[in-house]
Amino acid sequence: MSWQEKLRLTVLLSLPAMVAQISSVAMQIIDAAMLGHLGTKESATVGLVSTTIWLFGGLCSACASGFAVQVAHCVGGEDLRGARNIIRQGIFSGLAFSLLLTLAGLAIAPYLPIWLGADEDICSGASEYFSIVAIALPVLEINMLAASSLRCSGNIKVPSFLNALMCMLDVAFNYLFIFVFHMGTAGAAYGTLLAYFITMVLMLYFMASRDQQLRFALDTELAGRWDFSRYVPSRMSLKKAFIIGSPISLERGVMCGAQIAITAIIAPIGSVAIAANTFGINIESLCYMPGYGISEAATTLVGQSLGARRKDLMRSFAWISVGLGMTIMALMGVLMAVFAPEMMQLVSSDIAVINLGAEVLRIEAWAEPMFAASIVAYGVFVGSGKTWVPSLMNLGSIWIVRLTLALLLAPSMGLRGVWIAMCIELCWRGAAFLIRLRGRGWSTISSFPHSPVTHEELATEIRAEEPGPSTL
């Protein structure tokens, strides 16, 4: 492939993924905007527990990634039967994992606002909102697994379209529950849960019944019967999922732990600071979601190149993706700096919240290009199956650099100091990831084998009684 062909392929895969990511952020902004026009108290109620919600959502995403990356490796190695088996095992494992997270979330919900040092008038609402979100985790997990599997197989359009549909459903259901049924913050949670559920059903339908590569009927036709044993996780697939997903889980957990610590630093400043921080993060998400879309495309391209054992393509797609992400997010940063007040007016009617939010957004705009470097490079490393080192890099950066600076600057500068600390840390992290990307260790193929023998062993382990020659 020529350089232009690689860039075109990267853009074609990135555009639908960017639409999906922006749709996801639009859901958060819609929730924030609807609640923000109810009052600052409602905004602070959701903002207080938002970082903990990201923690649980990040753990679900890590579990889904552990299996979806294996799907990309199988597709790259032309082992579609192995890819379908991995998805089945991922469904079973994901449900078990997310149910445990639900139980943990319900257990801590009554105490979480108190641990975060919130005012008594928002504790009850925050606990109720978090409990509803915890119940939705199994739906979120299966939705993530199905969408990630489709993307890693090269089908970007279906999950992107369904995520855009989910955004529209979220608008309708939120309006219904918040303003028609007058359910407040709980209504926003119920609306989002219902939108997630409908999208999950559709995502599973298109993946398991309609997709030409992944539909489960292909295996039923070969075997002549439906076999439940295919859903039982094999030792090999669980081991690979653990190798890929455990560093991501650790990283998401510890990073969100740092975010929760930062929320605890902001909480004593007052409801205006909590609301401005929450809205600011939601607005900034519009800038960095394109980076996450390109990161998903990079994971797919690098993962399939690894499955095909093409080291040259791995490195080429990596640098093209990172360059594309930095360019787009730099432009988004300029737009955010120019239109920060107008963006804040979309989600809040409180003048104090709007002014403070616009100020911190303009601080953050300087970090967007380097933030893009860290986001997309991380997607590259996930696709290559090398997740431990980048996860540790993320952890060290946010805990040592950001948290330390936030503790030093918040007492004298308030929320502005916290966002200055964030800006400095993101620039530092981006530089570290670019240095890592220049090295050769992440692109070695031998340390993460993909071979016909491996997948034959996998097929034997899960007792897939399929007649005829192997796909390989």
Secondary structure, DSSP 8 states (H G I E B T S, - for coil): --HHHHHHHHHHHHHHHHHHHHHHHHHHHHHHHHHHTT-HHHHHHHHHHHHHHHHHHHHHHHHHHHHHHHHHHHHHTT-HHHHHHHHHHHHHHHHHHHHHHHHHHHHHTTTHHHHTT--HHHHHHHHHHHHHHHHTHHHHHHHHHHHHHHHHTT--HHHHHHHHHHHHHHHHHHHIIIIIS--HHHHHHHHHHHHHHHHHHHHHHIIIII-TTT-THHHHHHHSS--GGGGS--HHHHHHHHHHHHHHHHHHHHHHHHHHHHHHHHGGG-HHHHHHHHHHHHHHHHHHHHHHHHHHHHHHHHHHHHHTT-HHHHHHHHHHHHHHHHHHHHHHHHHHHHSHHHHHHHH---HHHHHHHHHHHHHHGGGHHHHHHHHHHHHHHHHTT--HHHHHHHHHIIIIIIHHHHHHHHHHHTHHHHHHHHHHHHHHHHHHHHHHHHSSGGG-STTS---HHHHHHHHHHTT----S----
